[in-house]
Amino acid sequence: MRLLVAVAVLLMCGAEALASGGINCEAKDEVVTFDVGAGVSRGMGAAIFSFDGTVTIKDPKIAPDLTNTKFELDNVAQYWLDGEELRLRLYRERVGDKPHGYVELEILTKARTGDDDEGLYAGRYQLSTYDTLDENTVEAVTSSYEGKVSCFVE
């Protein structure tokens, strides 16, 4: 995924490749796995100009259409990168005519400070799902997961 993000950044930026970088975050737990990446500008707020990622939830109580979620640029709800912290919140609602449901992923990391840790961030993720089973259901089924995440910023 890191190579894919780097290549995408270079192809989209052409001569401006030196003024851009990338972010990649991943987690591989028993129930939750994800890999998300972004192309970002350098300076002026490090704006995200491309984004791609997937989240897989291996939990039988989660509706099948929410177990594999693809995130794109429109799904980046919040983002923060200042050299000390990387924070990312992704939100995607269920697609189609089914009742309301969503997957939300929040990544909270801090830069690692070792000699060989330049560009490495480590922290935690929180993943939430919300599923309204049908139009007559008053309460929704919610699930939450959390774990460790590692990120690379270039």
C-alpha positions in Angstrom: 0.0 0.0 0.0 2.9 2.4 0.8 4.4 1.9 -2.6 1.0 2.4 -4.2 0.5 5.7 -2.4 4.0 6.9 -3.3 3.5 6.1 -6.9 0.1 7.7 -7.0 1.5 10.8 -5.4 4.3 11.1 -8.0 2.1 10.5 -10.9 -0.5 13.0 -9.9 1.9 15.7 -9.0 4.4 15.4 -11.8 6.9 18.3 -11.3 5.3 19.1 -8.0 6.3 15.8 -6.5 8.9 17.4 -4.4 6.2 19.5 -2.7 4.1 16.5 -1.7 4.3 13.4 0.5 2.2 10.6 1.7 0.7 9.0 4.8 0.1 5.3 5.4 -1.6 3.7 8.4 -2.3 0.1 9.1 -3.5 -2.3 11.8 -3.8 -6.0 11.8 -5.7 -7.4 14.7 -7.8 -10.6 15.1 -11.1 -8.9 14.3 -10.1 -5.6 12.6 -7.6 -5.0 9.8 -7.1 -1.8 7.8 -4.7 -0.1 5.5 -5.3 3.6 4.6 -3.2 6.0 2.7 -3.2 9.6 1.6 -1.3 12.0 -0.7 -0.6 15.2 1.2 1.0 18.6 0.2 3.9 19.9 2.2 3.4 23.2 4.0 0.3 25.3 4.1 -1.6 22.8 6.3 -0.4 19.6 4.6 -3.7 19.3 2.7 -4.9 15.8 1.6 -5.3 15.6 -2.2 -5.9 11.9 -2.5 -7.0 9.1 -0.2 -7.7 5.4 -0.4 -8.2 2.7 2.2 -10.1 -0.4 3.3 -11.3 -1.7 6.6 -12.2 -5.3 7.2 -14.2 -6.4 10.3 -14.2 -10.1 11.0 -17.2 -10.2 13.4 -20.3 -12.2 12.6 -22.6 -9.8 14.3 -21.7 -7.0 11.8 -23.9 -6.7 8.7 -22.1 -8.1 5.7 -22.2 -4.7 3.8 -20.4 -3.0 6.7 -17.7 -5.7 7.2 -15.7 -4.5 4.2 -15.6 -0.7 3.9 -13.7 1.3 1.3 -12.8 4.9 2.2 -12.0 7.6 -0.3 -11.2 11.3 -0.1 -14.8 12.3 0.6 -14.8 10.1 3.7 -12.0 12.0 5.5 -14.0 13.8 8.1 -11.1 15.3 10.1 -7.3 15.3 9.7 -4.4 16.7 11.7 -0.7 16.4 11.0 1.8 18.7 12.7 5.0 16.8 13.0 4.3 15.6 16.5 0.8 14.1 16.0 -1.2 12.5 13.2 -4.9 12.3 13.8 -7.4 11.0 11.2 -11.1 10.5 11.4 -12.9 8.6 8.6 -16.6 8.2 8.2 -18.6 6.3 5.7 -22.3 5.7 5.6 -24.0 2.7 4.2 -24.6 2.8 0.5 -27.9 2.0 -1.1 -31.5 1.9 0.1 -31.0 0.0 3.3 -31.6 1.6 6.7 -29.0 4.0 8.1 -25.6 2.5 9.1 -22.0 3.6 9.1 -18.4 2.8 9.9 -16.2 5.3 11.6 -12.5 5.0 12.1 -10.4 7.3 14.3 -6.6 7.1 14.3 -4.7 8.9 17.1 -0.9 8.7 16.9 2.3 10.5 18.0 5.6 10.7 16.3 8.2 8.2 17.5 11.3 9.8 18.7 14.1 7.3 18.3 17.1 7.8 16.0 15.8 5.4 13.4 12.1 6.5 13.7 11.9 9.5 11.3 8.5 9.5 9.8 7.1 6.8 12.0 4.0 7.3 14.1 2.4 4.9 16.6 -0.8 5.0 18.6 -4.3 3.7 18.8 -7.3 3.3 16.6 -11.0 3.3 17.5 -13.5 1.7 15.1 -17.2 2.1 15.5 -20.1 0.6 13.6 -23.8 1.6 13.7 -26.5 -0.4 12.1 -30.2 0.4 12.0 -31.7 -3.0 11.3 -34.9 -1.8 9.7 -37.3 1.2 9.5 -39.2 -0.1 12.6 -36.2 -0.5 14.9 -35.9 2.1 17.6 -32.5 1.1 18.7 -29.5 0.5 16.5 -26.8 -2.2 16.9 -23.5 -0.6 17.7 -20.1 -2.1 18.0 -16.7 -0.7 19.0 -13.2 -2.0 18.5 -9.8 -0.5 19.4 -6.2 -1.5 19.1 -2.7 -0.4 18.1 -1.9 1.3 14.8 1.3 2.3 13.1 1.7 5.0 10.5 4.4 6.2 8.2 4.6 9.9 7.0 6.9 11.0 4.2 
